[in-house]
Amino acid sequence: MRVLVVDDQPLNCILLKTMLEQQQYEVAIANNGAQALDVLRQENIDIVLLDVIMPVMDGFEAAPKIKELAGDVYLPVIFITTLEDHNSFEKCLAVGGDDFIHKPFDKVILSAKIRAHARTRRLSQEANQQKKQLEYHYNQIEREHEIVEHIFSNALDQSSQYQQYCDYHLSPASMFNGDMFLMAKSPMGGFYCLLGDFTGHGLAAAVGALPASRIFYAMVSKGMAVNDIAYELNQVLSSLLPGNMFCAAAIVELSESGKSLSVWLGGLPDLYLIDENGNVIKTLESQHMALGILDSDEFERNTIHLEVDTGKRLVMATDGIIETENSQGEMLGEERLKQVLKSTTHISTEQIVSYTQRFSEHSAQQDDLSIAIINCLPSKVISKAPIEYSSLPFELKVNIEQTNIISADPVLELVDVLSKIKGISEHRSNIFLLLSEAYNNAVDHGVLGLDSSIKNKEDGFLEFYQLRAKALANLQQALIVIHVQYVPAEHTLSFSVRDSGKGFRPKIKRDSDLKQEHGRGLSLLNEIAQQIRFNNEGNEVTIVYSLL
């Protein structure tokens, strides 16, 4: 405990210093308010004993400045005074004083007051530290939300092209949607869609949509069958997701003629084939377990094939719809949903969701509400013009020092710059994900030296963020170098991210070692990048991304 004595009388300073040091306090001395402010700027002081009448700057003028320097943490200011009138006492408290003690000093009273205010200061310091940790945790979550929102919105940006084929509505229970709905067309003209419901809702559930959307779009672009898409999704999700997380899903292909449906259905509520009046013609029941549960050799590829007429509609919804409860605890259920479907000719998803909300009596939404209606219509083969890429090579190097590591987020700015290159904007989402992952690894594991295994413990994420906040606050010397190179002849973008950390190991020999060292993040990057390699020191990663 360090006490600052501010008094212009040397005898008072010596007396107080002696009394306090006998009680094991550290003591600093200032002869006026201006000197006191200088000491406070340079040293960590816990209690200020402040005289009222002094030259240069008296106690009344110094007290509010001392409080301003202290900021959010309580710094007790105890006036030491010979004044006896009530107006003086009131002024001491009005300018920022917390207590006062009379001259000559009573050792017992002085000691008791210091101990009492010291306890209050300790509580204030603890509360302020917790506040900073919570603020960091909140800011970190907000930043992650921005990343996920950016990538997730890019994953869905093709959906607006297919309004004539599909009417859908997604209403998340929290900021992010545990449900996802993806749509795309194959080169052969088939229309594909995927409705998925990840375990839980919010950010943790939404993260699963990142690899799922990429696999879905990639396989649809190759014209793969719905069971092949389901198999690939199951294989990737079972390896990426934790054991208690999975994705109930329906994957549907409508043929180019609009007369044939192929459906893989695992874990979702029943699908309904309806006519224009909403009458249920056929019910499609789930045949499989949700994606991400079974191993590859246990996975079942069976699909449902239906011949349909033009004008028929396929309705699919997540369990958030049928499990919506009213104030009496009754669920909406499948029978009510069927009644709603035939309540209006050519009913829309907005009308269904509106009914669901009225049924719940507009109480707080309990789960993500997602529903889609596919219109069985013929379509034309997509003929997309080839993407034109810049023929000029491009190279960029950015040095990020500790100040920007602590306060800035360079990834988005860098992606904005790269997107200006002709043809690169088509790949913005993947580039953003690659750079974000590499940069965050460089900060967390390289510069700050944190261990991701902490997150595996109960409350591990909170502990990790607390350690990260403390490490950032104490960061002195650090450097992250990002080097970007565009090679038009090879249609590749190369990113190298090097940090000033010690590296994670002297040498990596096998891919299995690499995956063990970096966990699921590397597996996700391998799904996107053409090549990922580390230097021998383990403090530089090079990522090669193909634009073709």
N, C-alpha and C positions, 0 to 999 in steps of 0.2 A: 504494500500500500504506500503510495507516494503522495506527500502533502506539500502544497505550495503555500508558503507564508509570505504575504505581501504587506509590508509595513515600512515606513520611512525611518522608524526609530531603531537603531542597531540593538539597543538593549532588549527591546521587545522581540526582535528576531532571534537573538541569542537565547533568550528565556524560552520561547516557544520551541525552537530547534532542540534544545536540551531536553525539555519535557517530552517531546514527541519521540526523539531517538531512544529515550529510556524505555519507551513502549514499543520499540522495534519498527517504528515508521521511518521511511526514507523522507528526507526533507530537502526542498529547494527553496531558495530565498529570492525575493524581488523587492525593490525599494519603492516602487510606484506601479500604477496600473499599466503603463506602457511596457515596463520591463516584464510584468506578469504575462502580458499577451505574447511577448517574445518567447518566454519560457514555455508557455502552453503550445506554441507552434512547433517547438523543437522537442519537447519531452511529453511523456505520457503521465499526466497528473490525475489523481483520483479525487482529491479534495482541495479546495482553495479556502484558506483563512485570509480574509481581505479586510484591511484597515479602511476606515471611511475617509479620514482627512489625510491627504498626501499631496505632495507637489507633483507637477507635470500632468498626472491624471489621477483623480481621486477615485474612491471606491464606487461612488454613485455612477460615474461615467464608465468605469471599467467593467462593472458587473454584467450589463447587457451584452457587452462585447465578448466577455468570457463565455456566456451562455450561447452566443451565436457560434463561437468556435467549437463548442462541445457538440453541436448538432443534435442528433436524435437521442444520444446517450446522456443520461442524467449525470451532471457534474455538480456536486453540491458546493454552493458558495456560502460560507459562514462568515458574517461580518463580525469583526472585532472592534469594539467601539467604547468610548467613554461617554457618548451621548445618552441622555436619560429621558428626553421628551418623547411623547408618543408619536408626534409627527415624524421624527427621525426614524423611529422603528418602522413606521408604515412605509416610509420612502425606501428603506433598506429592502423590504420585501417587494415593493412595487417595481424596483429596477432589476430584480432577478435574484435577490438574496433568498436563501432557503432557511436560514437560521441566523442567530447572532449570539455573541458571548461578550460579557463585559470585561473591561480591564479594571483592576488587576485580575489575572487569570486564575480560575479555580481548576486545579489539575483534574479533579474527579469529574466535574461537569464537562470540561473540555473533552476528556477521554470518552465519556458516555455519548456526547453528541457526535463525535467522529465515528464511533463504532456504529451508531444508529444510521448515520448517513452513508457509511461504507456499505452496509447491508443493502440499502436502497440502490446504491450505484451498481453493486454486483447483479442485483435482479434486473436493473435496466440494461446492463451489458449483455446479460444472457438473453433477454427479450429481444434486444436489437440484433444479436447474432442469429437468433431463430428467425427474425423477420427477414434478414438478408438471405438466409438459406431458403426460406419460402419464396422470396422474390426471385432468387436464381432458379429455383425449381419451376416456378411459374413461367419465367422467361424461357427456360429451356424447353418446356412443354409447348409454349407458344411457337417457338422456332421449329420444333419438330412438326407441329400442326401445319405450319406454313409449307414445310417440305412435302408432307404427305398430301396436303390439299393441292399443291401445285402438280405433283405427279399424278394424283388420283384424277384431277380434272382433265389432265392431258390424256389419261387413259380412256376417258369417256367422251372425248371431244368428237369422235366419229358418230356418236349417237344421233346428233341432229340431222344427219343425212337420211335417216330411215323412218321419218315420221309417218309416212303412208303405210309402212309395214307394221309398225308397232307403236302402241300407246302405253306409256309406263309412268309410274310415280314412285319416287323414293323419298321417304320422310324419316330422317334419322331421329332417334330418341335423344342423342347428344350431339356435340359439334360434328362428329364424324360418323359415317354410316358403317355399321357392321354388315349391312347388306350391300351387294353390288349388282349392277345390271350392265352387261356388255353386249354390244351389237356390232356386226361386221358382215361384209359380203365376200364370198370366195370369188376367185377368178372365173369360175364356171357359172356364177350368177346365183348360187344358193345363198339364202339369208340365214345367218346364225345369230343366236342370242344365248346368253348365260345369265341366269338369276342365281345368285349365291347368297348364303346367309352364314357368316362366320360366327363362331361361338362368342357370345357377349355382344357388346356394341361399344361405340366410341373409337378412340385412336388405336388401341391395341387390335381391335377387330379389323379396322380399315387397312392396317399395314399389310394384312394378308392379300389384299387386292392387288398389290404391286406386282409380285411375280405371276399371279393368276392372270391378270389382264394382258401381260406381255405374252405369255404362253398362248392364251386364247387367240389374240390377234395374229401371232406368228403362224399358228397352225391353220387358222381359217384362211390366211393368205395362200396357204399351200393346198387348200381344198380338202383337208383331212376330215374323216368321219367323226361324228360326235363321240363315239366310244373311244376313238384314238385320242381325242382332246381330253376326255375324262380321265383316261389312263395316264396321260402325261401330267395333267394337273394333280392327280392323286399322288403320283410318284414324287413330284417336286414338293407339294405341300406336306407330305408325310415326313420328308427330310428337313424341311425348313421350319415348320411350326412345332411348338412345344406339344407334349403328349396330351394336354387337356384342351387343345384347340383343334377345330376341324371346320369344314365348310359344307353345309347341306347345299345341294345344287341341282338345278335342272338345266341341261344343255340341249338346245333345240336347233334343228336345221329344217328350214322350209325350202323345198326344191325350187329351181328356177321357174317351173311351170306353175307353182303355187298349189299343186295338187297332191303333194306328198310331204309328210312330216316324219322326221326321225328324232327320237327323244331318248336321252339318258337321264334317269331320274334317281337321285340318291338323297334321302333324308328330308326332302321338302314335303309340305302338305300336297294333297291330290291336285292334279291339273285337270281342267275342265275344257272339253271341246264343246263350244256352244254355237247356236245359229244366231242370226241377226237379232232375234227377239230375246236372246239370252237363255233359251232352253238348253239344258245340258244334254248333249247327244252321247258323249262318252266321257267316262272318268278314268284318268290315268293315275294309277297308284305307284308310289315309290317302290322300286325293285331292289335298290342297293343301299349300302351304308354311305354315309357322307364322305366327301373327299378328305383325304389326309389321315384316315384311320387305318386302313388295311395296307399291308405290304404289297409290293408289286405282284408277287406270285399268288396272292389271295384275291386280287382285284377281279371283279366281274364286269365284262364288257357288254353284257346283253343290253339291247336297245329296243324301244317300242317304235314300230313303223305304222303309220296311218295313211290311208288314202283319204283325201279331203276334197270337198268342192269349194269353188271360189265363193267367198262370202262367209265361210266358217271362220270362227275365231278360237284361239287357244288362250285360256286364262291361267296364269300361274301367280302365286303369291307366297310370301314367306309367312312363318307362323305368327308374326306380329299382328297380322290381320285377324286371323280366326281366334287368337288368344286374347284379343282386346276385351277387357272386362268393364262392366258397368258398375254403378255404385252398390248394387246388390251382390257383386261377385260373380255374376253370370258372364260366361264367355260368349262372344259373337257366334263362334262355331261355324261349321261347314254348311249346315242347313240354312241358317240365316244368310250366309254368303250366296248360296244358290238362289234364294229368294230375291236378293238384291240384284243379281245378274239379270233376272228377267223382269225387273221392275220398270225398266226403260229400254226402248228400242235402241240398239247400238250403244249401249252404256259405255261411259268413259271411266278411266281409272280415277279421275278427279271426283266423279260422282260416288264411286265406291268408297274412296278414302273419306269423303265428306260424310257419308252414312256411318262409317266406322267411328268417326269423331263424335257424331251426334249420339251414337249408341253408348260411347264411353262417357257421355254427358260432359264432354270437353275437359275431362280430368287430365292430370299430367300423363303424357305419353309414356307407356310402360316399356315399349320395345320399338325397334325400327319397323316402320310400316312400308312395305314394298310390294307392288303389284304391277304386272305387265299383261297386256292383251295383244297377241300376234294376229294380224289380219292375213288370212290365206289368200294372197294375191300373186299373180305372176310377176316376174321381174326380168330385167335385162342384164346381160353380162356387162360387168364394169370394164371400161377401157380407160385406164389412167395414163396420163402422159408421163413419160419418164422424168425423173427429177434432174434438173440441171445443177451441176456443181461447179464451183469456181475452179478455174484452171491455174490460179496463182497460189504458190505455196505461202504458208502463213506460219509465223513463229512468234510466241509471246512468253515472256518471263516475268513473274511477279514475286517480289520479296515481301513477305508479311512478317513484321517484327512484333514484339510482345504487346505494344500498345494496341495494334489492330487485332491481334489475337484475342485480347481481353474484351474489346469493345465493338469490333466490326464483324460483318459476315461477308467475306469477299466472294463467296461462291456464286451468288445470284448475279452480282455485277459482272463476274467473269463470263458466266453463261450468256448474259445479255450481249456482251462484246462478241462472243463466238457466233451467236445467232445472226449477226450481221453478215457473216460470210455466206455467200450464195449456196443454198442447198442445205446448210447446217441446221436451220430452224426446224426442219422436218424431224430432227433427232433431238430436239431440245430437252424433252423429258428424260431420255436415257442419259444424256450428257450431264444433266443436273444431278441425277441420282449417282452416277459414277463419281463426279467431283465431290459431292457432299459426303459420300461414304469415305473417300480417300482423305479428304481434309479433316473430317471429324476424327478419323483414326490417328492422323498426324498430331492433332491437338491433344486428344485424350490419352493415347498410349505412347506417343513419341515425346512431345514437349512436356506434358504433365506426368507421364509415367504411371498412369492409372491401370489397374488390372480389371478387365471385364468380368472375371469370375466372381467379383463381388456381387454382381447383379443376380447371381444364382441363389443367393441367400434370401431368407425371408426379409422383406423390407430392404432388399439389396439395392434396388434402384434409388431409393431415397438416400441410402448411405453413399452410393456412388456419386450422386449429385452434390451431396454435402462435401465430400472429399474433393470433387472437381472445383467447387466454388472456393474452397480454401486454397487449393493449389493455384488457381487463377489469381487470387488476391495476393499471393506471395510470389508470383512470377516476376523474375528479374530480367534475365537474358534469354531470349528465345527467337527462333527464326524458322519460318516455313517457306520453302521456295516451290512455286508451282510453275512448271514449264509445259507449254502447249505447243504442239507442232501439227500442222495440217499438211499432208502429202497428197496432192491431187492425183498424181500418177497411180497411187495405190488406193485412193479414196478412203484414207484412214485419218483419224485424229488420234494423236498420242498425248497422254497426260503423264507427267512425272511429278510426284509430290514428295518432297524431301523435307525432313524435319531435323532440328538440331538435337534431338534426343539421342539416347544411347543405343537405340535399336533393341529389338526383342530377342535376338539370338545371334551368335556369330555366323551361322550359316544354316540355310534351309535346303534339304536335299530332296524331299519328297512332297508331292502335292498333299498327301494325307497329313504331313506335319503342318503344312501351311493352313489347312482347314481347321486343324485342332487349335492352332495359334489364334486364328481370327474368327472362328465360329461361323454363324450363319451368314454374316455380312458378306464374306468372301464368296460363299456359294451363290448368293444373289447376284453379285457382280459378275461371276463367271457365266451367269445366264445371259448377261447383256454384252459383256466385253468379248472381243476376239482373243485377247491375251492379257494376262496379269502376271507380272513378275516383280520380285523383290531383289534388292541388292544384298550382298553378303552380310553387311552390317545390320540389315533389317530396319533401316530408317529412311528408305526410299522405295516407293512403289511406282511402277510404270504400267499404265493401262493403255492398251491399243484397242480402239473402237473402230469397227468397220462401218462405213456409210452405205454399203451396198447390201 
